Amino acid sequence: MGDSARQAGDPPPRAAPQTSRIVRAQKSARSLPRLPLPCRPSYENPAPASTLSRPPQAAISNPTDSADDAKPAERAPRKPAQQRLTSAIAGRAGPPQQQPSSRNLPRQQRNNYTAFPADQPEDRPRCAPAPASGMYWSKAPVSGIAHPSLRAHTTTLVGSNIFVFGGCDSKACFKDLYVFDADSFHWSRPYVAGDIPLPLRAMTCTAVGKKLVVFGGGDGPAYYNDVYVLDTVNFKWSKPRIVGDRVPSKRRAHTACLHKNGIYVFGGGDGVRALNDIWRLDVSDMSKMSWKLVSSPDKPSNNGGRDARPKARGYHTANMADGKLIIFGGSDGGECFNDVWAYDIEKHVWKAVNIPVTFRRLSHTSTIVGSYLFVVGGHDGNEYSNEVLLLNLVTMTWDTRKIYGLPPSGRGYHGTVLYDSRLFIIGGLTAVKCLATFGF
């Protein structure tokens, strides 16, 4: 999945408008049909974020913030975003960060801080209200430090905070870390230390307790297979010691899912070809890790042929459901896939899922909500989409639901995180430009 491979068959990278939207459900996502699971069974340019939540008043109204923002003259200036603690570390003692007061900053830099917006009736979307059981889009009223529009970044939930790392825009890749408080809708940029990764895009970031494990990614023609760990308590980066001499090839546009004490990495591209192997990273000891090849790309079967397995691909999605790794969509640089595969972690067996109705997608996101897989956005081989597809993980069939509100523009290479019955869609690329934050 190198840059040269993508130029042949992939859609031209474009970006989307920098706006924020939130899709809310007046009935929580948990109120979707909860069928028991069996046994409990990305190209490049950024877009905004969305959430799925309860009624708008409960989700976006903050009487205290609204009143304060409506009367800026009656309150002291806000603290600079850099000095404001996120909910993950609130109340923890530590040395104060040596950062200038907002009063001493240049006016242009002070203006990078966005206050929580007051609710303006004229800004509300003109659309019919959703019924009690419906889902709806709405724009996220965010506050805090300004950040660039991103694509091919990572969005990872720890507690009530969404950690956004790396990614790129149309000019450069980044190694910055931003934190979005999913309770207060506030952005901050904490000071980080330690062995900070290089600028990266199309890498993976997996939460293991209160630590984040970043693997792979690249920048321009460069591809990496390094592992980094971020402690979200003290915001210190480190590189764990890798035991053994077997490691995955350098790659990006792959996926990573945590299961028990292992992170399972599937697919991606190494700059020459697309990949379809599975590697397991043992994270039982966060300072000393080891790799194991779980599924070879061309493992022979007993009859002399090859075991059934998905085609090599990148910019697909992977989710872990009851010991099964569910793979959907993606591309090999020439074809946009519509297939669904399941890999049994215990039996080490691939199985193609036969679904009568199919949808082609790449650079989309997929998030487990109850017994459904919510697929948001992505590219269908022709254009970027803003559709929300629901895959029933019990019947393994696609389901459609009407979603109310004003949806964001179609996008890919974004991030989606489920928190408190909301799906937050952050960043991405649309047919217009890179985006910042949307909500569903």
N, C-alpha and C positions, 0 to 999 in steps of 0.2 A: 504493500500500500504506500509506496513512495510517491513523491510529488509527481514524478514523471509518469507513473502508472495512472494517477488520477487525472492527468490532463487529457488522457485518451477518452475516457468514458464518463468522467464525473461531471456534474453540473458546474458551471462557472461560479466561483465563490462570490456572493454578494452579501450585503448586510442589511439590517432592518432598523426602523426608527427607534430612537432612544426614549422609550416610554415604559411605564410600569403598569401592569395590569394584574388583577387578582381574580381568579374564578372561584366563586364561593358556592357552597351548597347550603340552603337553609336547613336541609337535613344533613347531618354529618355524613362523611364518606363511610363511616362505620355503619350507617344505617342502610347501605346497599345490601342486597340479598347476601346473607352470610352462609353460603353453602360450605359444608366441611370439606377441607382439602383431603385428597386421598391420603390416608394415614396422617393427615394434616398436609396429602402429597407433599463519524463525526467528521461534512468535510471541514470547513473552517470559516467562520465569520459569525459574530455574536448578536444576541437578542435579549429582551427584558424578562421579568419574572411574574408568576401567577400563583394563586392559592385557591384551594377548595375549602370552603368554611361554612360556618353557621351564618345567621342573618347579618346583614351589613352593619347594623348598629353595634352588635356585639363584637364584630370583627375589626372594624376600622375606626370606630368612634372612640376617642379618648378624651373625655371631658376636660381633664386637667391640661393635657397638651394643647387641645384646641383653644381653651381659654387663654393659656399662656401665649400662644402664638398670635392670638387676636389682639393682645395688648403687649406688644414688645417693649413699650416704654415703661411698663410697670414692673418689669422683672430684670434681674441682673443678666448680663450676657451669658450664654451657655458656655460650658467648658469646651475647650477644643476637643474634637473627636478623638485625638490621640491620647488625651488624658482620661477619657471616659471608659470605665470598665464595662465589659460585656457581662451578661448574666452568668456566663460560665465561670468567671473569676471574681464576681462581685463579693465583697466581704473578705477577700483574701489579703493578708498583709504582705507587703513587699516594698522594695525600694522604689521611691517615686521616679517616674521617667523624666529625664531632663529634656523637656521640650518647652519651647517658648510659649508665653501666654498669648492668647488670641489678641489681646490688646496691643502686643508688640509686633504682631505679624503685619506684613503689607496688606493693604486693603484687598488686593486681588486674591491673596491666599486665604484671607478670612472669608471671602465670599465662596470658597469651595465647600464651606459647611452649609448643609441644607437643613433648615428648621422643619419641624413636623408641620405639614400643611394643614391649614384650617379647612373644614368641610365647606365647600362653596356649592350651593344648589345649582348654579349654572354650569359647574364642571361635571355634574353627574351625567352618566350616559342616558340618553333618551331611549329606553327600552322597557318592555313590559316586565313587571316583577315576576320572579320565579315562584312557582308553587312551593308548598312546604317540603315536598320531596325532591325538589329540583336542584340542579347545580347551576352556578352562574359565574361568569367572569366579572372581575372588577379590577380597577387599577390600584396598585399598592401605594398608599401614601407614606413613602419612606422619608426618613430624616437622617442626618449624620454627615459623615465625610463623603466628599465626591469621589467617584472611582471611574475608571475608564470603561467603555463598552467592551465586552469580552466575548470571545467564542472559543470553543475547544478547551475550556477551563474545567475545573472540578468543583463540585458542590457537595459537601459532606456534612451531615448533621451530627452534632455532639451535644446532648442535652437540648437546650432550646436555641442553640446557635448554629447557623449554617456557615461553614468555613469555605470560602471561595479562594482558590489558589490558581496562580498561573494563568494560562490562556494567552490569547493574542488578539490584536486588531489587524487592520489592513497594513500596518507598518512594522510592527515588532511583536515579539513574545515577551512575557513578563514572568517574574518570580515573586510577585507581591502576594501578600495574604490579606484578605479582607474578611470581616466577620459581620454577618447579618443576624441581628437579634430577632427571631421569629415571633417573639411576644410583643416587642415594642416597635418593630419595623425600623430599627435604627442600625445604620452602617457605621462601622469603626475599622480602623486600621491599626492593629496592635504592633508594638515594637517586637521584632523577632531577633534571635541571636543564634549562634552555633554554626553548624555546617549547612548553610542555606543552599538549596538546590539552584542549578542554573535555570535561566528562563526556559519554560517548557510549555508545550501544548499537546493535546491529545494523549495525556498520561492518565493514570488512574490514581484515585485517592480513596483509601478504605479505612473506615473507623474501626479500631480495635480498642474497646474501652474508651479511655479519654485520650488516646493517641491516634494519629493519622499516619497511615503507611502509603507513601507515594512510590509508584513504580513506572519506569519507562518514560515515554514521551519523546519530544524532540523540538528542534527549532530550525526551520529551513531545511537544509539537506542533512542535518545531524539527527541521529537516532541514538537513544540511550537505553540501557537496561539496569540502571542504578536504582537502589532502594534507599529512601530517606524516611525518617520518622520525625514527626512533630508532636511534641508534648503540648497539648492544648491548655495545660495548667500554667506552665511557666513560659510558653511560646518559644521553646528552644528546639532547634533542628539538630538531628544527629544522623550519622550513617552507621547502621548496625554492621557487625562482622558477619560475612557470609561464609558459612562452613561448607566445604566440599568444592569440587571443581566443575560441577554441572550447573549451568545457569541458562536461562532462556536467552534467545538471540535478542539483539536490540530491536525495539519495536515501539510503535505508537498506534493509536486508534484501536486498542485492544479493550478488553473488559476485565474486571476483577470483582470477585464476590467472596465474602467471608463465610466459612462453614466450619463450625467448631474452632479448632486452633489453626486453620489453614486458610490462606487466600488463594483462590483458584483463578488463574489468569488464562483467558482464551483469546486466540486469534490476534488480529492486528496486522500490521505490515512492517517490513524491515527496510523499506526503501527500494527493494528489488522485486519482491513478490508479497502476495497476501499469505497469511498464516492460518492454520486451523488446529494447532496443537494446544494442549492443556498442561499447564505447570501449576504445582502447588508450592506455596511459600509457607513454611512452618513459622508461625509467629507466637508460639508458646513462650519463647524467650525473646523479648523485644530488643535485646542487645546482641543476640546471636541467632541468626536465622539460617535456614537451609532450603534449597530448591529440590524438587522432585518432579520428573517428567511423568505425568499421569496418563496422558493420551497422546500417542505419537501421530503425526499427520498421515503416515502411510503404513500403519501397522498391518501386517498380513494376517488373514484369517486362516482357519484350518483347511478350507477348500481351495486355497491358493489365490483367492481373490482378496479384496480389501473389505474390511469391516465398514458397514454403513456409517457415514460421518458427514457433517456439513461441509460444504465447499469452503475453501479458505476465504476469509473476509475480514473487513475492519469497519468501524463506524456502525456496528451492530449494537444490540443491547443484551445483557445477561442478568438474570435474576435467580436467586436461590429460593426454591420452594420445596420444603420437606425432603431435603437431600437430593433434589433434582436441579440441575443447572439448565435454565430455560433460555435458549438463544433465539432471538428474532431479528430478521432483516439483516441489513448491512450491505456491503458492496466489495467487489474484488478489483475495483478500478474501472471495470467495463460494464458490469451488470448490477442492477439494483435488485436485491433479493426480497422475496415475500414468504420465505419458509420459516417454520418453527421447529426447533429441535430440542430434545430433552436428554441430558446426560446424567445417568444414575451414578452418584458419587461412590456408593458402596459396591455396586456391581460392575462399575467401569464399562458401561454399555451405552452407546448412542442409540437414540430412537427418533425417527422422523415423525412429527405429529401431523396427521392427515386432517386438514381443515378445508372444507369445501369452498368457502369464501376466503379470498386472500387479499392482502394489501402490501404493496411494495413500500419499503421504508429504509432510509439510511440517515444517519446523524440525528436520529430521534432520541427520545428518552422513554424508559419504561419503569414504572413504579408499582409495587404490590400494595393494593388497598383492599384489605379483607381477602376475599377469594378471587379478586380480579387483578389483572395486570393493566394499568392505565398507560397507554402509549400516547405520548403528546408530541405533535409536530413532526419534523423531519422532512426529508425530500423523497418524493415518489418516483424519481427518475425523470420527471418533467418540470416540477416546480416545488417550492417549499409549501408545506401544509400547516394549517393551524387546527387540524382535526384532533379530536380525542377519541381513540379507539379503546374498547374494553375487551380484553381476552379473558373469558371465564376459565379459570384454572381447574375447575371441576369437570365441566363438559368439554373443555378445549374447543370452544366455539367463540367467534367474535360477536360482540353485543354492541348495540348503538343506543345512546341516550341523548335526549335533547338537552342542550346546555344553553342557558339564558345569558343575558348580558352582552356586552360588546367585546368580542374576542380580540386577542392580539393578532398582529399580522403573522403570516406563515413564517416559520423559522426552523433552523437546524443548528447543531453544535451548541445547544443550550444546556442548562442543568435543571433538574427537577428534584425537589425534596418534599416528602410528606411530613407535615407536623401539625398536630392539633386539628385534624380533619381538613386541612388545607394542603393543596399542592402549590408550592412556590416554584415558579418558572423564572430562572435567572439567566439573563444574557442570551446569546445566540446570534445567528446570522440570518438575515432575510434577503429578499430580492432587492432591498434598498440599501441597507447598511447594517453595521453591528449595533447590538442593543445593550441595554443596561439591566433592567429588572422588570419582570411581568408577574402576574399572579393568576392562578386558576384554582 
